Amino acid sequence: MGKYFGTDGFRGVANESLTAIHAFRVGRFLGAYFSRGREGRARIVIGKDTRRSSYTLEYALTAGATASGADVYLLHVTTTPSVSYVTRTENFDCGVMISASHNPYTDNGIKLFDGGGEKTDDALEARIEDYVDGGTLPLATGEHIGRTVDHVAGRNRYLAYLLALPRVSFRGMRVGLDCANGSAFMLAKAVFDALGATTFTVGTEPDGLNINAGCGSTHPDHVRGLVLEKGLDVGFAFDGDADRCIAVDERGRILDGDAILYLSARRLKARGELDGSGVVATVMSNSGLRNSLAADGISVTLSDVGDRFVAAEMAKHGYLLGGESSGHIIFRKYAATGDGILTALKILETAIESRCPVSVLAEGYRPLPQVMRSIHVRDRALALSSERVQEAKAQAEKMLTGGRIVLRASGTEPVVRILAEGEEEGSCRAACERISLALRSAGEEV
């Protein structure tokens, strides 16, 4: 991780660690970088989520990029995967999404995509950081100054693309949607309605301050309650920028990203569409995923946490499916990054084609007990290197029979994440608590 960029963009508290000045300078660099050595103007497309601060950052980025000579196309409120799609299909030089994903409204972020719709690499992000911290660039003048273009048509083309993906009608299906008061608040319902489903929604009244607040993929009980109350066939919960999806089956069972990978991998293999007979998960994924898929002859390769690392590992092995337990799922045949709405479409399509309830699709998945904690710290690297914390980790590992401990710094928040996995949930809880106490007693918690 760099000074500003983590595993998923430049993220921080709006107008504190991520300000309009930062956004302006990021825009200045992008406009100049993609304009170099070319005829005509560089073209940058920008989308944003529903946070109040997204407007400030959108205008600052636009001002910076046009001041450097690039033309900026605005998608307005849209999803992260739609920015990726528009960037790669309409030959943009760069895509920018203003969002802090699942974080609270007080945070915001800048996610960058290259011309292929994939997350930008560390080298480019390091050059942006150098410029943000005091670099200089010439301003465009005269006819070379960039312009701003309303590009809501790009978002509409993305919707049309989603509508063309399912091979079946959703008519007769009753679907719950939790849009987290975020980017999907209009798009998800429009897609499922157009495909024939009867939809029931929550989290569709954004006010700039309620994104992810007690709803969305980090609070799946919200849509679970809707499914059970209305007797729905399935429910889907997205995060603030809709690149994640958590599902709930008709019985109220929550299906996280690992369960979704399981049912998707088996369906793709049955159709002969699982290239390489393998999928990519992350080190935080449940070991039960590997064990369950092995029974079907499907291998699981692990990557670091972050959908950019999942995508890189998929490309390395030629795999078409990968994802994270948090709900980032990449169907590489259809998208270059995680797409929550696309994932939901594929789950429902699988259920209809298989002629069985969603609950049956995941019956063979046997997850091991896991307990996770997120501990706020002032310095993630210092917390992880603490001798007291390392001793607690070693002791906690001895508490787990045939289990494991994963201790890692978040790439998107100022927290250390603890994962304990084993054969007994009680032992996992005790192991997590031991490490949590060590972090606190070491004086690292905020």
Summary of the structure (lengths in Angstrom):
residues: 446
radius of gyration: 21.8
end to end distance: 20.8
largest distance: 69.7
contacts: 1740
relative contact order: 0.11
helix: 40%
strand: 22%
